[in-house]
Amino acid sequence: MSRSGIAGEFDVIVAGGGSAGVAAAVASARTGASTLLIERFGCLGGAAAMRSVVTYCGLYTATDPPRRVVRGIADEIQHALKSNSALTGPVRHRGVYVVFEPETLKFVLDDLVCRAGVTTMFGALVCNARRADGLLQSVDVAGHGGVATYRSRAFVDCTGEGDLSAFSGSATRYGNGADTNLGTLGTRFGGIPKHVTVTSRDIADAVTAAGFREGETTKQTSVVARLPISGDMVVYLASEDYDPRDRLSMSRAEFGGRRQARSYLKAIRRIRGCENAYLALSGPEFGTRESRHLVSRRQLTWREIESRKKFGDCIALGAWGAEWHDRRTFDSRFDHPPECDPYDIPFGCLWSADTANLFCAGRLADADRKAGAAIRVMGTALATGQAAGTAAALDAAGSWTIPELRARLIDQGAILDAADAC
């Protein structure tokens, strides 16, 4: 690969074009910063587009009735999806979520970043970064044409795996000690008539009746999402224990997940009305729930969520519970915060402890095992991404304060006080 000089300079560089990254890039550009968004695939959406995760979790509380806690850029995305008949919900299963059509979402996100004036680079993989005197200086991006270097005043890591942070030498950690959430391959099944209702219990019974091979670890319970236009069914059952930083480990997981997908198809065909089901899509990439975290200026804890601790630097509200998928047993559990009310997410858990111009969002946020399992979801990532992108733009412009950041977010429609959830 060839590299020659600096290919470009921006006020803010956002690495990763998933929910967090799109929100960060749009917020940064709207705050006045020239913004580069780097995405390794050929579309935006991240897990929503490439991992068949078709549910926005964390937008609503689990109260009755549900209360909306994430607005701002998330509102624009939902409105565009609704106008294309590509969104249903809120739906209740453990927590409350909405279901969207991933192909429509791609167009919606394309339009969003283009209207905001974001420079978007597809097919670009972060492969190195440079840090000096406590500041991130530049990032190397690999593509079919070689490796190019881009400079910036501020950076937001939304890669999910924390590549930008780790490659720069900024402090990161993998999971939380011995605990790291299990990954799952989202699988989409067609051939199921829209009038046929399939429940999580139906799938669990079918998996039990199918008699998987002796010794084969299987999941039996899953969200059952029916896409609003096609009626296809998406479930999250095929799971593997792997390390996403290790290419061979990741490859073994992809092989194993697709083998499981075929077995789950046989089980689903046992459900009445699903006899003609077929596997329409697997993945196309494994869904990693947890990888690296950015070591940040503070760590959000589950105890703070349970007690509804108020933070002076609150930049978003969370509403999802601690959704944990065990790597050894493949069992899953979901712990609701008491009363199912929203909780504060502090900006400190998005701001690098040792690199002053580096921020993060999504599942990179610094949180303990259960808190991280709660705030990692895509609906919440839209909120943390908007906050991180706004902060990066302010940082690139010069001195700024937390009250200024909070005021900007409120002006953008973000909800920062549980009393304003509606």
N, C-alpha and C positions, 0 to 999 in steps of 0.2 A: 504494500500500500504506500501511496505517496502522501507527503505532507509538505506544504510550503507556506510559511507565514501565517498571518491571521486572516481567516476567511470572512469574518464579520464581527461587528461589535454592537451590542444591544444594552439597554438599561437593565433589562431583566431577562434571564433565561429560565424557562420552565422545562424540566425534563420529565416526560411521561404525559401522554394525552388521554388518560382515563378521566373519570368523573372529577377527581381532585385537580388534575392537571388542566383540564379545559376551564374549570371555574377559576383557577389561579391565573391562567393566561388572559382570560377575558377581563377579570378584575384588574389585573396589572395594566393592560392596555387602556382600559377606561379611566384609570387613575392618571394616565398621561405618559406612561413609560413605553418606549419602544420595546417590543416583547417578541422573543423567539420561543416557539413551542416545538420541542423535539419529541418525535414519536417513532418507535421502531416498526410499527405496522403501517399498513396503507390506509388506515382510517382512524378516527377518534372514537373514544368510548371505552377503551381498555377492557375490563372484565365484561362490560355490558355488550361489547361488540365481538370480542375474541374469546370469551370464556362462557358464553351462554348464560350469564347472570342477568336475568331479565326482570329483576325486582329492585326497585329503589326502596331500601329499608332505611328507617331512621327519620323520614320526613314527618311522621305522625307519632303521637303518643299512643300507648295501648289502652288509654282510658276509653270510656263509653259516654259520649261519642269521642272519637279520636280528635286530638288537637294538633294543628299544624305548627311545627317548630322550626322548619327550614324554609326560608323564602329567598328573595334576591334572585340570583342567577338560576337557582333551582326552579323558581316560578316560571321563568321564561321558557325553560326546557319543557316543563309540564304543559304549559299553554300550547306550545308548538306541537307536542305529541297529541294532545287532545284535539286540536284543530284538524289533525290528520286521522282521527279515529284510531289512534295507535296507543292509547293508554286506558287502563281499567283500574278500578279500585276507588277508595282504599279496601284492601282485603285483609282479613285477620287470620293469622296462623302464628301462634306464639306471639309475635309482635304484629304490627300493622304495616303493610307495604302497598305499593302500586306496581302493576305489571305493564311493560311496554314492549313494543315491537322493535327489535334491535336494528333492523334495516332502516326503518324510519328514523330511528335515533341518529344513525350515521349522518343523514342529510341535515337533521336539525342541528347537530353539533358543527358540521361544516359551515352552515349559514351563520351560526353564532360567532365563531372565531373570525370568519371573514368580515362580518359587519363590525366587529370590534377593532379590526385592523391588526390582528395578530399575524406575524410571519410564522407559518406552519411548515415544518419539515418532516415529511414521511420517510419511511425506510431508513431511519437514522438511529444508530445505537450508540449510547454513551459508552466510551471505552477507556477514558482516562479523564482526569481533572487535576488542576494545579491550585495549590493553596500556599500562601505565604503570609507571615505576620498576622495570622489569625483571620485572614480573609481569603475567600475563594476567588481566584483570578480568571480562570478560563476552563473550558471543557473541550475535550476531543470527541468528535462524532465520526463514527465509521459508517460508510456506505459503499455501494458498488464502485463508486469513483475513487475510493481511497479514504483517508482520514483527514478531516478538516478541523481547525481550531477556531473557537468562538469565544470572545471576551464579553464580560458583563460586569455591571456594578453590583448586582444582587441576583441570587439564584433560589429557585424553589425545586426541591426534589419530590416528585410525585411518581417516581418509577415503580413504586410498590416494593421492589427488592432493595431500594436504597443505594442503587449503583452510583449515582452522582456523589452522594455523601461518602460512601466507602472508598471510592477510587480517589477522592480528594485527600484522604487521610483524616477527615473529620471523624469524631467519635461516633461509632454505631455499635449496636449489639444485635445478635441474632436471637429472636424470640425473647423469652424471659426465663433465663436459667435453663432448666430441663424442660420447660413447658413451651411448646410451640403448637399453634392451632393446625389441625389436619387440613390437607388440601383435597378438593373434590373436582372431578370432571363433570361439568354440566352436560346433560344429554337431552336432546330434543327429539320427541317422537311425533310423527305424523300418522295419518290414517285413522285417527280417532274422531268420530263425528262430534260436532260441537254440542249436540244435545246430551252426549254421554258425560255424566259427572264421575270423576275419579277423585277419590279422597286419599289422604295419606294412609288411612287405615286400610283401604283397598290394596294399596301397593304393599304395605307391610304383610298383609295376609297372603298376597300373591307370591312374594319373595319367600315366605316360610313354606308355602305349598310347593314351590318350584324345586326345593331340595338342592341347593347349591352344593358343589363338591365338598366333601369332608375336609375340614381344616381351612376352607376358604373364608376369610373374614369379609363380612358384608354389612352394609348399612341397610336398615329396613325402613327408617322414617325420613321423610323429606318434605319440604315445601312442594306443593303441586301447583305450578303456574301454567295457566292456559293463555296463550297469546291472543290479543284482542282481534286481530285480523284473520290469521290463518286458523286459529283454534288449536294449533299444535301444543303439545304438553311438554313442559320442561321440568325435569327433576334433578336432584343433586344427591346421587347415591354412589356412583363409582368413585372410590376413594383409595388413596395410596399414601404411605408415609415416605416422604422424600425431602431432600434438601434442594431448594430451587437455585442455590448458588453453585451446585454441582451438576455439570451438564450430563454426566452419565447417570446420576441419580434421577435427574429430571426425565431423561429418556426412558429409563425403566418404568417410571410412573406413567408416562404416556402410553407405552405398550400395555401395561397392566390395566389402565383405565379403560382403554378401548376393548380389551378382552371382557372386562366386567360389563361394559355397556351392552354387549351382545347377550350376555347372560341375563341382564335385567330386562332386555327386550323380550326374551322368552317368558319371563315371569309376568310382564305386563300383558302379554297376549292371553294370559289366563283370566284377566278381568273381563267381565261381561261388557260387550260393546267395543272391546279393544282387540278383538281377534285379528284384525287387519292392520294392526299397528306396525310401523316400520321406523327404523332409526334414521331420522332426517339429518341430524348433526350431532357430532360429539366434539365438544370443546368450541372451537378448534384448538384451544390450548387449556391445559390444566388450570384450575382455579386455586391459586395460592391464597390462603387466608392470612398467613402471617410469615414474614421473613425478617429482614432487618428493621430495627427502629433507630431513628436518629436520637442520640443521647442529647437531650435538650435541657433547657434551663430549669425545668421542673418536670416531674413525672406525675401524671394523673393517676390516682388510685381508685380502686373499686370502693374503698371505704369512703372516699370523698364523694363519689357518686351516690352511694347509699344514704349519706347524711345530707345530700343536696348542698354541699359546701358552695358558698358564693365566692366568686373570684373577681377581684378588681380588674383583671385583664381578660374577662370573659369575652370571647369573640364568636361563639356559636353555642347552640344548645344541642344536646344529645337526647334521644328518646328510645334508642334500641337497647335491648338487654344484653347481658353477657352471653353470647352464643358460642359455646365451646364444643369442638369436635375432637375427641380424644384420639391420639395417634396410635395408641396400643390396642384399645378395644373397638375403635371406630364408633363408639356410642356418642351421642350428642345430648347436650343439655342447654337450657335457656333460663337464665336467672334474670327476672325482672327487678329493676330498682323498686323499692317500696313505693306504693301508691301509683306506680306507673307514670309519675309526673316527670317533666323534662329536667335535665341537669346541666350545669354550666360546664363548658370546655374552655380552659384557660389558654391564652396565647403562648404561655411559657412552654407548653408541651409541643409546640410547633417550631421553636426557635433554637437553633444549635447552641450547645453549651460552649463550644470552643471555636466556632466560625461565625463571626458576627453578621455576615451578609448571607447566611444560608438558612433557609426556612424549609419546612416540609408540610405535607398534608396527607390525608387518607390514612392508610394503615401503617405509615412510617411514624406517626405521632408517638411521642414517648408516653407510654401508659403501662401499668402492670398487667398481669395475665388477664384478669377479668375486665378491667377497664378498656384494655386494648381490644378485647373481643367485642366490646360494645360500640366503640366509636369508629371501628374500621370500615363500616358498611358504606355503600355508595351514596345514599341520601345524606348521611352525615359528612361524607367526603366532599360533597358539593359545598357545604358550609365552611369546612376547614380550608378547602382550596381557595374559596373566595377571600377568606381572611389572610391566608399566606400570600396570595398574589397581590392583594392591596398593600400589605406590609412591605413586600419586596419593592413595589413601585415607590412607596414613600421613602424607603431606605436608599434607593438609587438616587432619589432627588436631594438627599441631604439629611439633616437632623429631623427627627419625628418623635412623637410620644404615643403611648398606649391610648390616652384619651382621644387623640387625633385619629388613630386607627379605628377605635370604636365608633366615633362620630361618622367617619367615612362609611363604615359598614352599615350603620343605621340609615344613612342617606341612600345606600344601595338597596335597601329593603330587607336587610338581615334582621333576624329576631335575636336579641341578646338578653332578654328578660323573660322568665317563665310566665310572668303575668300577661305578656303580650301574645302568648301562644293562643291560637283560636281555631 
